[in-house]
Amino acid sequence: MGSFADAEDPMGVLTADPSQSNAESQQQAIEDAGWQVQAVNWVYEQVTGQNLIETLIAPIAGDFSKIETNAEAWGQVGDALRAIRKNLNQGISDLRESWDGAGAIAFETLLVSTWTVALEGDAMLAQLIGKGFQKAADMSRKMTDKALELIKKLVDRLIETAATGWIPVAGWANVVRNVQKCVEIVMAILELFEALQQMYDSVVQLVESVKNAGTNLAKIKDANSLGDAVNIGLQAKDDFTAVKDSATGVTDAATGVKDSATGVKDAATGGNQPAASGTR
């Protein structure tokens, strides 16, 4: 007789704390750029009337680490569901050793065609959501790094402005040109954040499509025959296709972020050109 022991521990894959995924590396990235930004924040405020940290740093803080937390959590849910499926299959195999006949075959067929299919289907959906969040997190991380890089360029521009602003005539002409470049860089970064927002919206759409599909496990109660079980399996396939289409939307949105990054790069290139100097 089989031992009916679990093949895997579903709770074991849920013990890790996903909130600690990459929080430290993100905090370090912000700190690396933070002291430069704070040192010249007053210059930016004097020129534009806005707080540099609130305008650029605050929108970055916390974004991709929170998204990665969601990705990790959904991945763990998928792993746990697969562990339950493996335990169910193991139990079916153990039961087969001590029970045979028409009743045993019918019982095994029902379990395999409903619970096994539903568990695997929901596991795939959970992991697909996790991949969608991870895709968004990866792009957010890259864009955060790009934004921080541009902020450093902006800081250099502001330092140059502060250093030459006292020079009569030519110095103030440089100030005007430098402030223009600063504004271009700031606007490019803000457009980058808007592109990221669109990508986050596509992830929300992904989650909504899963909610609309519903869990396959909840549909098992309506399966009264093998035909019903087959229909559940077909519906699960259709639901998975719909969710996969939403996941494609996340990828398309990520492409939009890359396009915005090109505009940001152009602004940064313009921001690197030295301002003309001289006397009148």
Contacts in CASP RR format, 6 or more apart in sequence:
PFRMAT RR
TARGET T0000
AUTHOR 0000-0000-0000
METHOD contacts of the structure
MODEL  1
MGSFADAEDPMGVLTADPSQSNAESQQQAIEDAGWQVQAVNWVYEQVTGQ
NLIETLIAPIAGDFSKIETNAEAWGQVGDALRAIRKNLNQGISDLRESWD
GAGAIAFETLLVSTWTVALEGDAMLAQLIGKGFQKAADMSRKMTDKALEL
IKKLVDRLIETAATGWIPVAGWANVVRNVQKCVEIVMAILELFEALQQMY
DSVVQLVESVKNAGTNLAKIKDANSLGDAVNIGLQAKDDFTAVKDSATGV
TDAATGVKDSATGVKDAATGGNQPAASGTR
1 94 0 8 1.000
1 97 0 8 1.000
1 98 0 8 1.000
2 94 0 8 1.000
2 95 0 8 1.000
2 97 0 8 1.000
2 98 0 8 1.000
3 94 0 8 1.000
4 90 0 8 1.000
4 91 0 8 1.000
4 94 0 8 1.000
4 95 0 8 1.000
5 90 0 8 1.000
6 87 0 8 1.000
6 90 0 8 1.000
7 83 0 8 1.000
7 86 0 8 1.000
7 87 0 8 1.000
7 89 0 8 1.000
7 90 0 8 1.000
8 83 0 8 1.000
8 86 0 8 1.000
8 87 0 8 1.000
9 83 0 8 1.000
10 80 0 8 1.000
10 81 0 8 1.000
10 83 0 8 1.000
10 84 0 8 1.000
10 87 0 8 1.000
11 80 0 8 1.000
12 80 0 8 1.000
13 76 0 8 1.000
13 79 0 8 1.000
13 80 0 8 1.000
13 83 0 8 1.000
14 76 0 8 1.000
14 77 0 8 1.000
14 80 0 8 1.000
16 72 0 8 1.000
16 76 0 8 1.000
18 68 0 8 1.000
18 69 0 8 1.000
18 70 0 8 1.000
18 71 0 8 1.000
18 72 0 8 1.000
18 73 0 8 1.000
18 76 0 8 1.000
19 69 0 8 1.000
21 65 0 8 1.000
21 68 0 8 1.000
21 69 0 8 1.000
21 72 0 8 1.000
22 64 0 8 1.000
22 65 0 8 1.000
22 68 0 8 1.000
22 141 0 8 1.000
23 65 0 8 1.000
26 62 0 8 1.000
26 64 0 8 1.000
26 65 0 8 1.000
26 141 0 8 1.000
26 144 0 8 1.000
29 144 0 8 1.000
29 145 0 8 1.000
29 148 0 8 1.000
30 57 0 8 1.000
30 60 0 8 1.000
30 61 0 8 1.000
30 148 0 8 1.000
32 148 0 8 1.000
33 57 0 8 1.000
33 148 0 8 1.000
33 151 0 8 1.000
33 152 0 8 1.000
34 53 0 8 1.000
34 57 0 8 1.000
36 151 0 8 1.000
36 152 0 8 1.000
36 155 0 8 1.000
37 52 0 8 1.000
37 53 0 8 1.000
37 56 0 8 1.000
37 57 0 8 1.000
37 151 0 8 1.000
37 155 0 8 1.000
38 53 0 8 1.000
39 155 0 8 1.000
40 52 0 8 1.000
40 155 0 8 1.000
40 158 0 8 1.000
40 159 0 8 1.000
40 162 0 8 1.000
41 51 0 8 1.000
41 52 0 8 1.000
41 53 0 8 1.000
43 158 0 8 1.000
43 159 0 8 1.000
43 161 0 8 1.000
43 162 0 8 1.000
44 50 0 8 1.000
44 51 0 8 1.000
44 52 0 8 1.000
44 154 0 8 1.000
44 158 0 8 1.000
44 182 0 8 1.000
45 51 0 8 1.000
45 52 0 8 1.000
47 158 0 8 1.000
47 161 0 8 1.000
47 175 0 8 1.000
47 179 0 8 1.000
47 182 0 8 1.000
48 179 0 8 1.000
48 182 0 8 1.000
48 183 0 8 1.000
48 186 0 8 1.000
52 154 0 8 1.000
55 186 0 8 1.000
55 190 0 8 1.000
56 147 0 8 1.000
56 151 0 8 1.000
56 154 0 8 1.000
56 186 0 8 1.000
56 189 0 8 1.000
57 151 0 8 1.000
59 193 0 8 1.000
60 144 0 8 1.000
60 147 0 8 1.000
60 148 0 8 1.000
63 140 0 8 1.000
63 144 0 8 1.000
63 196 0 8 1.000
64 137 0 8 1.000
64 138 0 8 1.000
64 140 0 8 1.000
64 141 0 8 1.000
64 144 0 8 1.000
67 133 0 8 1.000
67 134 0 8 1.000
67 136 0 8 1.000
67 137 0 8 1.000
67 140 0 8 1.000
67 200 0 8 1.000
67 203 0 8 1.000
68 133 0 8 1.000
68 134 0 8 1.000
68 137 0 8 1.000
70 130 0 8 1.000
70 133 0 8 1.000
71 130 0 8 1.000
71 131 0 8 1.000
71 132 0 8 1.000
71 133 0 8 1.000
71 134 0 8 1.000
71 137 0 8 1.000
72 130 0 8 1.000
74 126 0 8 1.000
74 127 0 8 1.000
74 129 0 8 1.000
74 130 0 8 1.000
74 133 0 8 1.000
75 126 0 8 1.000
75 127 0 8 1.000
75 130 0 8 1.000
77 123 0 8 1.000
77 126 0 8 1.000
78 122 0 8 1.000
78 123 0 8 1.000
78 124 0 8 1.000
78 126 0 8 1.000
78 127 0 8 1.000
79 123 0 8 1.000
79 127 0 8 1.000
81 119 0 8 1.000
81 120 0 8 1.000
81 122 0 8 1.000
81 123 0 8 1.000
81 126 0 8 1.000
82 119 0 8 1.000
82 120 0 8 1.000
82 123 0 8 1.000
84 119 0 8 1.000
85 115 0 8 1.000
85 116 0 8 1.000
85 119 0 8 1.000
85 120 0 8 1.000
85 123 0 8 1.000
88 111 0 8 1.000
88 115 0 8 1.000
88 116 0 8 1.000
88 119 0 8 1.000
89 112 0 8 1.000
89 116 0 8 1.000
92 108 0 8 1.000
92 111 0 8 1.000
92 112 0 8 1.000
95 104 0 8 1.000
95 108 0 8 1.000
96 104 0 8 1.000
96 108 0 8 1.000
109 226 0 8 1.000
110 223 0 8 1.000
110 226 0 8 1.000
110 229 0 8 1.000
113 226 0 8 1.000
113 229 0 8 1.000
113 230 0 8 1.000
114 220 0 8 1.000
114 223 0 8 1.000
114 229 0 8 1.000
114 232 0 8 1.000
115 217 0 8 1.000
115 220 0 8 1.000
117 216 0 8 1.000
117 229 0 8 1.000
117 232 0 8 1.000
117 233 0 8 1.000
117 236 0 8 1.000
118 215 0 8 1.000
118 216 0 8 1.000
118 217 0 8 1.000
118 219 0 8 1.000
118 220 0 8 1.000
118 232 0 8 1.000
118 233 0 8 1.000
118 236 0 8 1.000
119 216 0 8 1.000
119 217 0 8 1.000
121 216 0 8 1.000
121 236 0 8 1.000
121 240 0 8 1.000
122 215 0 8 1.000
122 216 0 8 1.000
122 217 0 8 1.000
124 240 0 8 1.000
125 210 0 8 1.000
125 213 0 8 1.000
125 239 0 8 1.000
125 240 0 8 1.000
125 243 0 8 1.000
128 206 0 8 1.000
128 240 0 8 1.000
128 243 0 8 1.000
128 244 0 8 1.000
128 247 0 8 1.000
129 206 0 8 1.000
129 207 0 8 1.000
129 210 0 8 1.000
129 243 0 8 1.000
131 247 0 8 1.000
132 203 0 8 1.000
132 206 0 8 1.000
132 247 0 8 1.000
132 250 0 8 1.000
133 203 0 8 1.000
135 250 0 8 1.000
135 251 0 8 1.000
135 254 0 8 1.000
136 199 0 8 1.000
136 200 0 8 1.000
136 202 0 8 1.000
136 203 0 8 1.000
136 250 0 8 1.000
136 253 0 8 1.000
136 254 0 8 1.000
139 196 0 8 1.000
139 199 0 8 1.000
139 254 0 8 1.000
139 257 0 8 1.000
139 258 0 8 1.000
140 196 0 8 1.000
140 199 0 8 1.000
142 261 0 8 1.000
143 192 0 8 1.000
143 195 0 8 1.000
143 196 0 8 1.000
143 257 0 8 1.000
143 261 0 8 1.000
146 192 0 8 1.000
146 261 0 8 1.000
146 264 0 8 1.000
147 189 0 8 1.000
147 192 0 8 1.000
147 193 0 8 1.000
147 264 0 8 1.000
149 268 0 8 1.000
150 185 0 8 1.000
150 188 0 8 1.000
150 189 0 8 1.000
150 264 0 8 1.000
150 267 0 8 1.000
150 268 0 8 1.000
151 189 0 8 1.000
153 185 0 8 1.000
153 268 0 8 1.000
153 271 0 8 1.000
153 272 0 8 1.000
154 182 0 8 1.000
154 185 0 8 1.000
154 186 0 8 1.000
157 178 0 8 1.000
157 181 0 8 1.000
157 182 0 8 1.000
157 185 0 8 1.000
157 271 0 8 1.000
158 178 0 8 1.000
158 182 0 8 1.000
160 174 0 8 1.000
160 178 0 8 1.000
160 275 0 8 1.000
161 174 0 8 1.000
161 175 0 8 1.000
161 178 0 8 1.000
161 179 0 8 1.000
161 182 0 8 1.000
164 171 0 8 1.000
164 174 0 8 1.000
164 175 0 8 1.000
164 178 0 8 1.000
164 277 0 8 1.000
165 171 0 8 1.000
165 172 0 8 1.000
165 174 0 8 1.000
165 175 0 8 1.000
167 174 0 8 1.000
169 279 0 8 1.000
169 280 0 8 1.000
170 277 0 8 1.000
170 278 0 8 1.000
170 279 0 8 1.000
170 280 0 8 1.000
171 277 0 8 1.000
173 276 0 8 1.000
174 275 0 8 1.000
174 276 0 8 1.000
174 277 0 8 1.000
177 275 0 8 1.000
177 276 0 8 1.000
178 275 0 8 1.000
181 270 0 8 1.000
181 271 0 8 1.000
181 273 0 8 1.000
181 275 0 8 1.000
184 267 0 8 1.000
184 270 0 8 1.000
184 271 0 8 1.000
185 267 0 8 1.000
185 268 0 8 1.000
185 271 0 8 1.000
187 267 0 8 1.000
188 263 0 8 1.000
188 264 0 8 1.000
188 266 0 8 1.000
188 267 0 8 1.000
188 268 0 8 1.000
189 264 0 8 1.000
191 260 0 8 1.000
191 263 0 8 1.000
191 264 0 8 1.000
192 257 0 8 1.000
192 260 0 8 1.000
192 261 0 8 1.000
192 264 0 8 1.000
194 260 0 8 1.000
195 253 0 8 1.000
195 256 0 8 1.000
195 257 0 8 1.000
195 259 0 8 1.000
195 260 0 8 1.000
196 257 0 8 1.000
198 253 0 8 1.000
198 256 0 8 1.000
198 257 0 8 1.000
199 250 0 8 1.000
199 253 0 8 1.000
199 254 0 8 1.000
199 256 0 8 1.000
199 257 0 8 1.000
201 253 0 8 1.000
202 246 0 8 1.000
202 249 0 8 1.000
202 250 0 8 1.000
202 252 0 8 1.000
202 253 0 8 1.000
203 250 0 8 1.000
205 246 0 8 1.000
205 249 0 8 1.000
206 243 0 8 1.000
206 246 0 8 1.000
206 247 0 8 1.000
206 249 0 8 1.000
206 250 0 8 1.000
208 246 0 8 1.000
209 242 0 8 1.000
209 243 0 8 1.000
209 245 0 8 1.000
209 246 0 8 1.000
210 243 0 8 1.000
210 246 0 8 1.000
212 242 0 8 1.000
213 239 0 8 1.000
213 240 0 8 1.000
213 242 0 8 1.000
213 243 0 8 1.000
214 239 0 8 1.000
216 232 0 8 1.000
216 233 0 8 1.000
216 235 0 8 1.000
216 236 0 8 1.000
216 239 0 8 1.000
219 232 0 8 1.000
219 235 0 8 1.000
220 232 0 8 1.000
222 228 0 8 1.000
222 232 0 8 1.000
223 229 0 8 1.000
223 232 0 8 1.000
END
